[in-house]
Amino acid sequence: MGQYVIGMDGGGTKTDVLALDFSGKVLYRFQAGAVNFNSEGPARTRETLTGILDRASKANGGLGGCAGVCIGAAGVSNPAARAAVQSGVEGRYGGPLFLEGDQKAALYGAMGGPYGIIVISGTGSICCGKDPSGREHRTGGFGHRIDDEGSGYAVGRDILSAVVRSYDGRIGKTCLTELVFRRLHLSSVQELVGFVYDEKTGKREIAALAPLLDEAYCAGDPAAMQIAETAGRGLFQLLVPVAARLSFPSLRIALAGSILQKSAGIRQAFTDRTAAAYPGAQCFHPRYGAAFGAALIACEKLGRSVTIRQEEGT
């Protein structure tokens, strides 16, 4: 039997790859292109996976020692996505392959195991959890066109909305206008509208504006403070049904994704609401990343225990 597992966190822009042996030692880690069927399509998904496994075959004595591979990625419940991922692995690796949603891999990594709740806000947003009785529940994650409250996309969109509403007098002046113009190298609202509706502008480009919020928030800008409050409330609303469906001795909530980890205003709005609704709840940064979580899932699926080394999992 193999002596290690490989975990992958297939994101929208990159894939984190990690090999973990059963003593808890990380053998290697690297990054590659995106393994995300929704954003990359079947051909690029297969190509990227083939490249990852080719690289892995040259490390640590090759893939002969690999007991299993777990890939955590968005959209793997889609049969077409599963087929694309499986075809990308075939021919390079013939051992056990486990496909899980990226949120589950993130949960395992955040907690160092299967139980707890994670709220994720990056380009999109989602919340999921699993309790010791095995019950699971998730909320959100339905995409930016109909969902993704409190996400980077939602924040970027609200920033742009504040700029145009300030321009025509529906709200007061906001320093977000100057910040957006400077970031996009624009000088007018008319140019901004052209940017928004350009066919090259997608959700990533809108979400990329979200980091501007904190500068305006820290300056006390009313529009920025309202956006932070709205985003925090949206993320809290993701948490409520998950906490209601699951049962824990005490509520532990991992806060993951660039928005919750880097935006002090949004994080504060979320944690304030959480503390008021669930006294004693603990909110914290994830213990490990999602690639490490995917490796833990592979170990679990194989019935192998692993001793987690604190210094190796980060």
VOGU-3710 file (C-alpha; in Angstrom, 3 decimals, decimal comma):
1> mgqyvigmdg> 0,000/0,000/0,000  1,138/3,545/-0,673  2,807/5,596/1,991  1,265/8,992/1,324  -1,733/10,828/-0,139  -2,094/13,856/-2,366  -4,588/16,622/-1,641  -5,536/19,326/-4,127  -7,474/22,532/-3,629  -8,750/23,456/-7,081
11> ggtktdvlal> -9,533/27,165/-7,026  -10,726/29,522/-9,726  -7,235/30,923/-10,383  -4,805/28,331/-9,003  -4,556/24,853/-7,521  -2,655/24,118/-4,318  -1,133/20,621/-4,299  0,171/18,887/-1,183  1,518/15,399/-0,442  1,082/14,122/3,121
21> dfsgkvlyrf> 2,434/10,902/4,601  0,669/8,962/7,354  3,016/10,275/10,024  1,664/13,749/9,294  4,683/15,030/7,400  4,179/17,227/4,353  6,429/15,706/1,687  6,029/18,475/-0,860  3,703/21,216/-1,960  3,396/23,331/-5,076
31> qagavnfnse> 0,935/25,448/-7,036  -0,414/24,948/-10,534  -3,121/26,378/-12,767  -6,816/26,280/-11,945  -8,682/22,980/-11,690  -12,174/24,419/-11,841  -14,565/23,052/-14,441  -16,943/26,014/-14,115  -14,330/28,611/-14,997  -11,824/26,618/-17,049
41> gpartretlt> -13,934/24,125/-19,010  -13,177/20,442/-19,644  -10,121/20,741/-21,895  -8,107/23,039/-19,633  -9,180/21,090/-16,546  -7,827/17,871/-18,033  -4,654/19,559/-19,236  -3,920/21,111/-15,847  -4,513/17,873/-13,951  -2,243/15,973/-16,324
51> gildraskan> 0,487/18,540/-15,722  0,039/18,339/-11,948  0,365/14,566/-11,919  3,348/14,689/-14,259  5,052/17,002/-11,796  4,009/14,858/-8,822  5,413/11,758/-10,547  8,881/13,323/-10,422  8,714/14,053/-6,684  9,231/11,773/-3,708
61> gglggcagvc> 9,952/8,674/-5,764  6,948/8,945/-8,069  3,267/8,098/-7,793  3,870/4,440/-6,960  3,892/5,346/-3,291  0,642/7,332/-3,477  -2,228/5,594/-1,676  -4,920/8,005/-2,856  -5,679/11,413/-4,339  -8,413/13,779/-3,181
71> igaagvsnpa> -9,353/16,809/-5,244  -11,482/19,507/-3,663  -12,978/21,761/-6,332  -16,100/23,727/-7,113  -18,739/22,123/-9,308  -17,687/18,482/-8,878  -21,309/17,463/-8,290  -21,787/18,162/-12,012  -21,348/14,835/-13,888  -19,554/16,610/-16,737
81> araavqsgve> -17,108/18,159/-14,275  -16,449/14,796/-12,620  -15,833/13,202/-15,990  -13,361/15,935/-16,976  -11,459/15,565/-13,701  -11,379/11,774/-13,932  -10,161/11,847/-17,530  -7,394/14,260/-16,496  -6,190/11,759/-13,904  -6,490/8,590/-16,010
91> gryggplfle> -3,290/7,485/-17,640  -1,192/9,212/-14,988  -2,572/7,678/-11,814  -4,677/4,547/-11,405  -5,194/4,467/-7,658  -8,145/5,655/-5,535  -9,479/9,071/-6,553  -11,857/11,069/-4,335  -13,705/14,168/-5,550  -15,185/16,572/-3,008
101> gdqkaalyga> -16,567/20,094/-3,022  -13,964/22,750/-2,278  -15,907/23,837/0,800  -15,559/20,373/2,376  -11,798/20,343/1,827  -11,631/23,826/3,342  -13,654/22,659/6,373  -11,354/19,703/7,030  -8,306/21,922/6,686  -9,696/24,685/8,862
111> mggpygiivi> -10,575/22,331/11,698  -7,823/19,764/11,237  -10,666/17,249/10,946  -14,294/16,858/9,843  -16,305/18,658/12,536  -17,135/22,336/12,800  -18,424/25,218/10,684  -16,618/27,264/8,078  -17,749/30,501/6,454  -15,866/31,276/3,241
121> sgtgsiccgk> -15,853/34,633/1,492  -13,524/35,034/-1,461  -14,700/35,839/-4,970  -17,855/33,934/-3,954  -19,323/32,951/-0,586  -20,519/29,771/1,109  -20,976/28,262/4,569  -20,894/24,601/5,507  -20,544/22,419/8,560  -20,619/18,919/9,976
131> dpsgrehrtg> -21,348/17,908/13,551  -20,123/14,879/15,542  -23,335/12,981/14,791  -22,520/13,165/11,057  -25,152/15,711/10,083  -24,051/18,137/7,373  -25,520/21,329/5,990  -24,382/24,048/3,599  -25,746/27,406/2,537  -24,837/29,710/-0,328
141> gfghriddeg> -22,406/28,963/-3,104  -24,942/29,383/-5,899  -22,910/31,853/-7,938  -22,688/35,599/-8,388  -25,737/35,965/-10,621  -28,227/34,834/-7,989  -26,289/34,578/-4,706  -22,800/35,145/-3,206  -23,850/37,605/-0,513  -20,888/39,055/1,345
151> sgyavgrdil> -18,456/37,884/-1,322  -15,687/39,778/-3,053  -17,909/40,099/-6,105  -20,796/41,494/-4,041  -18,497/43,980/-2,313  -16,948/45,082/-5,619  -20,385/45,532/-7,148  -21,563/47,556/-4,137  -18,466/49,751/-4,351  -19,258/50,521/-7,991
161> savvrsydgr> -22,885/51,133/-7,094  -21,822/53,613/-4,394  -19,680/55,495/-6,906  -22,511/56,005/-9,402  -25,098/56,773/-6,705  -22,759/59,383/-5,246  -22,204/60,821/-8,711  -25,883/61,538/-9,282  -26,607/62,659/-5,719  -28,519/59,697/-4,284
171> igktcltelv> -25,908/59,444/-1,534  -23,227/61,832/-0,325  -19,683/62,060/-1,552  -17,536/58,967/-1,020  -13,779/58,499/-1,194  -14,514/55,210/-2,978  -14,843/57,254/-6,166  -11,218/58,371/-6,101  -10,013/54,921/-5,050  -11,852/53,203/-7,911
181> frrlhlssvq> -10,762/55,727/-10,522  -7,145/55,417/-9,392  -7,234/51,603/-9,418  -8,817/51,388/-12,869  -6,964/54,384/-14,344  -10,236/56,147/-15,152  -11,332/59,751/-14,786  -15,119/59,746/-15,179  -18,255/57,810/-14,356  -18,877/57,427/-18,072
191> elvgfvydek> -15,566/55,596/-18,417  -16,469/53,501/-15,379  -19,733/52,409/-16,986  -17,758/51,443/-20,076  -15,466/49,296/-17,923  -18,350/47,562/-16,167  -20,151/46,593/-19,348  -17,061/45,718/-21,373  -17,224/42,069/-22,469  -13,779/41,529/-20,926
201> tgkreiaala> -15,037/42,513/-17,471  -16,237/39,522/-15,475  -16,772/38,614/-11,862  -13,030/38,410/-11,140  -12,489/41,982/-12,309  -15,384/43,229/-10,176  -14,269/41,213/-7,151  -10,739/42,606/-7,516  -12,094/45,991/-6,369  -13,155/44,631/-2,967
211> plldeaycag> -9,805/45,369/-1,225  -10,473/49,094/-1,771  -13,197/48,932/0,855  -10,929/48,806/3,885  -9,093/52,045/3,111  -12,382/53,896/2,817  -13,800/52,088/5,856  -10,824/53,031/8,026  -11,263/56,640/6,901  -14,829/56,561/8,243
221> dpaamqiaet> -16,454/56,812/4,819  -20,232/56,315/5,327  -20,715/54,406/2,054  -17,853/52,042/2,876  -19,176/51,466/6,375  -22,590/50,597/4,957  -21,078/48,166/2,444  -19,104/46,447/5,219  -22,229/46,134/7,328  -24,226/44,722/4,415
231> agrglfqllv> -21,526/42,162/3,615  -21,161/41,114/7,252  -24,915/40,697/7,562  -25,042/38,603/4,393  -22,322/36,271/5,666  -24,024/35,996/9,046  -27,243/34,982/7,292  -25,304/32,108/5,706  -24,262/30,938/9,169  -27,682/30,942/10,842
241> pvaarlsfps> -29,280/27,923/9,060  -26,094/25,868/9,386  -25,863/26,539/13,116  -29,573/25,708/13,497  -29,328/22,354/11,680  -26,201/21,121/13,465  -25,401/20,469/17,114  -22,093/21,235/18,830  -21,033/21,430/22,489  -19,725/24,888/21,613
251> lrialagsil> -19,855/26,776/18,326  -16,497/27,052/16,536  -16,499/28,952/13,246  -13,555/29,193/10,888  -13,411/32,366/8,802  -11,846/31,658/5,418  -11,333/33,449/2,127  -9,646/36,743/1,370  -12,619/38,920/2,304  -13,092/37,623/5,841
261> qksagirqaf> -9,373/37,316/6,450  -8,294/40,696/5,079  -11,275/43,037/5,438  -11,379/44,205/9,052  -14,678/46,033/8,567  -16,548/43,058/7,116  -15,023/40,643/9,617  -16,033/42,935/12,491  -19,590/43,242/11,191  -19,836/39,450/10,959
271> tdrtaaaypg> -18,289/38,667/14,336  -20,381/41,316/16,113  -23,591/39,740/14,846  -22,319/36,248/15,627  -21,348/37,168/19,195  -24,757/38,730/19,808  -26,642/35,716/18,455  -24,369/32,964/19,819  -22,690/34,005/23,073  -19,496/32,040/23,576
281> aqcfhpryga> -19,022/31,220/19,886  -15,408/31,205/18,746  -14,432/32,705/15,392  -10,900/31,989/14,180  -8,652/31,727/11,134  -8,391/28,250/9,571  -5,867/25,913/11,146  -4,657/24,606/7,772  -5,409/25,176/4,110  -7,867/23,331/1,890
291> afgaaliace> -5,186/21,223/0,152  -4,202/19,870/3,564  -7,903/19,276/4,219  -8,227/17,332/0,969  -5,296/15,162/2,041  -7,047/14,497/5,370  -10,201/13,468/3,490  -8,135/11,024/1,421  -6,732/9,521/4,633  -10,248/9,206/6,062
301> klgrsvtirq> -11,586/7,558/2,896  -8,734/5,061/2,991  -9,357/4,265/6,656  -5,915/5,545/7,623  -5,267/7,700/10,645  -2,728/10,503/10,461  -0,975/12,405/13,215  -1,151/16,103/12,427  2,035/18,028/12,976  1,336/21,655/13,763
311> eegt> 4,445/22,898/11,952  3,671/20,910/8,796  0,059/21,821/8,186  0,266/25,543/7,714
//
